[in-house]
Amino acid sequence: MEAQSKNEPLQTPPVDGTDDREARSKFWIAVCTHSRSEKKIGITLSKLGIENYIPVQSVIKQWSDRKKKMDIVVIPNIVFVHLRDNDISIIRQYSLIKKIISLPGQKEPARIPSEQIDKLKFMLEESTSPVRFRTVNFKKHDTVKVIRGNLKGLTGTVERISEKKSLLIVSIDLLGGATVEIDTAYLEILNDPS
């Protein structure tokens, strides 16, 4: 084994076979796009190797003479981007991105927990009811878990609508929350808000 000379810098081995750039942690942010340009931004970012997520749901549109299956963007003008700090400067240069969303009074992009993105993906993939996104601040209600059906295991917040149905909300703290109507019998309360 050769001794390292005093003038040579120490070589740090990659973490689990990754280089320094890969070893830094990624996080989710939301970017605001120009109208109807979410998919163009997604394609551009994907070509650059930057992971992104556009919440869409397949729905059947009914016209008087026909039906058509369409992918509808659930949160218009928003693309979620999974990146590292040094990737932010790359996405700032695209004219279709109006702004990177930050918390009020802050300049840094607001980071969105991966768990919230995962829940939104799960809801959109598994729900048989239409998912809508509400852009309002929600008051704290019961935190629940879906105990049966396609959405089994999903947790979220409930806003009661009637005795038979509840509105399940999966929050994206920064923007609001995705909602789906679900039978109250499928829910189990995880906490008591009182």
Protein Blocks (a to p, Z undefined) as FASTA:
>chain_A
ZZddfklccddddeehiafklmpccddddddddehilmmmmmmmmmnopacddddddddd
ddfkbccdddddfbghiacddddfklmmmmmmpmklmbacddehiabdcdddfklmmmmm
mmmmmpmbdcddddbddddddddddfedjkgoiacddddfblmbccdddddfknopaddd
ddfklpccfbdfZZ
